[in-house]
């Protein structure tokens, strides 16, 4: 599985929420979005959205500035 462009030891069937825990991020964090295989996953689905062995996960955070 690929997380933010790097190979990750995540088991198939784990959820987006478990990936957050591995990254040390809070599920309540503001300004965070998750895309799996190029599709945005709604925040409400993070605890139940399961990942495949070949999933590509991107965790994006909003940044201020210009």
NUBA-713615 format. One record per atom (N, C-alpha, C): x, y negated, z negated; residue in one letter. Coordinates in steps of 0.05 Angstrom, whole numbers. Layout:
REM NUBA-713615
X	Y	Z	A;
...
***
This chain:
REM NUBA-713615
17	23	0	X;
0	0	0	X;
18	-25	0	X;
9	-46	12	X;
23	-70	14	X;
9	-92	-2	X;
23	-105	-20	X;
11	-127	-36	X;
29	-151	-32	X;
17	-173	-21	X;
32	-197	-15	X;
57	-192	1	X;
55	-175	21	X;
76	-169	39	X;
97	-150	30	X;
94	-139	6	X;
114	-120	-5	X;
100	-94	-13	X;
115	-72	-9	X;
105	-46	-17	X;
99	-45	-47	X;
77	-32	-54	X;
69	-31	-82	X;
61	-3	-89	X;
67	5	-114	X;
59	31	-125	X;
31	29	-136	X;
12	30	-119	X;
-16	29	-127	X;
-30	53	-116	X;
-45	67	-132	X;
-58	91	-124	X;
-84	86	-109	X;
-89	102	-88	X;
-115	99	-74	X;
-138	102	-94	X;
-158	85	-91	X;
-181	86	-109	X;
-179	65	-131	X;
-155	53	-135	X;
-153	32	-154	X;
-169	8	-144	X;
-176	-10	-162	X;
-193	-33	-155	X;
-176	-58	-152	X;
-187	-78	-140	X;
-174	-104	-138	X;
-168	-114	-166	X;
-186	-110	-185	X;
-181	-119	-213	X;
-156	-106	-224	X;
-151	-80	-218	X;
-127	-67	-229	X;
-102	-78	-217	X;
-103	-87	-191	X;
-80	-100	-179	X;
-75	-126	-193	X;
-95	-141	-200	X;
-92	-166	-215	X;
-77	-160	-241	X;
-85	-139	-256	X;
-72	-132	-281	X;
-43	-126	-277	X;
-37	-111	-256	X;
-9	-104	-250	X;
8	-129	-244	X;
-4	-149	-231	X;
10	-174	-225	X;
10	-193	-248	X;
-3	-186	-270	X;
-4	-204	-293	X;
-22	-228	-290	X;
-42	-225	-273	X;
-61	-247	-268	X;
-87	-242	-283	X;
-100	-263	-291	X;
-126	-261	-304	X;
-148	-261	-283	X;
-168	-244	-287	X;
-191	-244	-270	X;
-207	-270	-271	X;
-203	-285	-292	X;
-217	-310	-296	X;
-201	-333	-284	X;
-178	-328	-273	X;
-161	-350	-261	X;
-177	-365	-240	X;
-174	-391	-240	X;
-188	-408	-220	X;
-169	-412	-197	X;
-180	-417	-174	X;
-164	-423	-150	X;
-150	-399	-138	X;
-161	-375	-142	X;
-149	-351	-132	X;
-169	-337	-113	X;
-158	-327	-91	X;
-174	-312	-72	X;
-159	-286	-65	X;
-175	-266	-58	X;
-163	-240	-51	X;
-173	-232	-23	X;
-155	-223	-6	X;
-163	-212	20	X;
-152	-184	22	X;
-168	-165	31	X;
-159	-138	36	X;
-163	-132	66	X;
-141	-125	78	X;
-141	-119	107	X;
-153	-143	123	X;
-146	-167	114	X;
-154	-191	129	X;
-182	-201	123	X;
-197	-188	105	X;
-224	-196	98	X;
-224	-205	68	X;
-236	-229	64	X;
-238	-239	37	X;
-257	-221	20	X;
-249	-215	-4	X;
-265	-199	-22	X;
-277	-218	-43	X;
-304	-220	-44	X;
-317	-237	-64	X;
-308	-231	-92	X;
-305	-251	-108	X;
-295	-248	-136	X;
-313	-228	-151	X;
-339	-229	-147	X;
-357	-211	-162	X;
-351	-181	-155	X;
-339	-176	-132	X;
-333	-148	-124	X;
-306	-138	-134	X;
-289	-155	-145	X;
-262	-146	-153	X;
-262	-122	-171	X;
-279	-121	-192	X;
-278	-98	-210	X;
-286	-71	-197	X;
-301	-73	-175	X;
-311	-48	-162	X;
-300	-42	-135	X;
-286	-62	-122	X;
-276	-58	-95	X;
-251	-41	-96	X;
-253	-17	-85	X;
-231	2	-86	X;
-213	0	-61	X;
-188	7	-65	X;
-167	4	-44	X;
-159	31	-33	X;
-152	32	-8	X;
-141	56	5	X;
-111	56	4	X;
-99	79	10	X;
-70	81	10	X;
-56	62	30	X;
-70	55	51	X;
-58	38	72	X;
-69	10	71	X;
-82	2	49	X;
-93	-25	47	X;
-71	-46	46	X;
-77	-69	58	X;
-59	-93	57	X;
-74	-113	40	X;
-63	-120	17	X;
-76	-138	-2	X;
-60	-164	-4	X;
-74	-186	-2	X;
-62	-212	-5	X;
-76	-227	-28	X;
-61	-235	-48	X;
-71	-251	-70	X;
-61	-279	-65	X;
-80	-297	-61	X;
-74	-325	-53	X;
-82	-344	-76	X;
-65	-363	-82	X;
-72	-383	-101	X;
-71	-411	-89	X;
-90	-427	-97	X;
-92	-455	-87	X;
-69	-471	-98	X;
-58	-488	-82	X;
-36	-506	-91	X;
-44	-535	-84	X;
-36	-553	-102	X;
-41	-581	-98	X;
-18	-592	-82	X;
-24	-613	-68	X;
-2	-627	-53	X;
-9	-629	-24	X;
10	-639	-9	X;
3	-643	19	X;
27	-643	37	X;
***
